[in-house]
């Protein structure tokens, strides 16, 4: 949420959680960003793994992780977001199309 800015879009990957943990996430956990905390996830029973380190709030580690695992700037249908007016300005978004339209 802190990186949102009109005129830009956000695109990321995904982290597949076990269903048992996904079902524990409340709207409040999302709004407070608790469900993105390593300690919160571990308390819910998630085992530590390498991919989990990408959720760190440590600025230096996060910068390093982004450096060693670069991505291309692309709108991927499974985890992208933007402002509606920006999306409409570039010919819109067809909700009828599959896989991101």
Secondary structure, 3 states (H helix, E strand, C coil): CCCCCCCCEEECCCCCCCHHHHCCCCHHHHHCCHHHCHHHHHHCCCCCCHHHHHHCCCHHHHHHHHHHCCCCCCCCCCCEEECHHHHHHCCCCCCCCCCCC
